[in-house]
Amino acid sequence: MKKLIIPMLILILFLMAILSFTISSKSNYVRIPEYTSSYTKAICTNENFCQDYQFFCRNSEVIAKTPITGAAVQFSSTWQDPRSSEIKNKFC
């Protein structure tokens, strides 16, 4: 019986250490997102050069704007953007 006490104590301490590590590491899985929404939108200059951007918003505020590489077009000087000004100027 005495021979089993030390291995059992070691096993219990080992299991407690694993349980403690598991409980403390679960907090790493619950993360508050930096943004609440994201979307892509083309932004056009006065010279009709349009490039796609990805916008990240937190509630109604833009917190990041990243150009999407390779997603750009140069329209002719007579081209008119068919989007309404509300859509063109809305970001979040």
C-alpha positions, 0 to 999 in steps of 0.5 A: 500500500505504501508503494502506491502512495507516492505514484498516486501523489505524483499522478494527482499533481500531474493531473492538477498541473494539466487542469490548471494549464487547460483552464488558464489557456482557455482565456486565449481562445476568447478574443474580442474582435478588433472590428465588427464588420469588413467589406470591399469598395472601389474608390475612384479618383477625379481621373477615373482611376478606381481601386478596390479597398478592404474596409474594417469598421468598429461599429460606425467608424473606419479603423483600417483601409487596405488597398487590394493589390491588383484590383484597379482599373483606369476608365476613360475620361468620359466615364461616369460612376453609376453609383449614387453619391450616398453609396460612394461616400458611405464607408461604414 
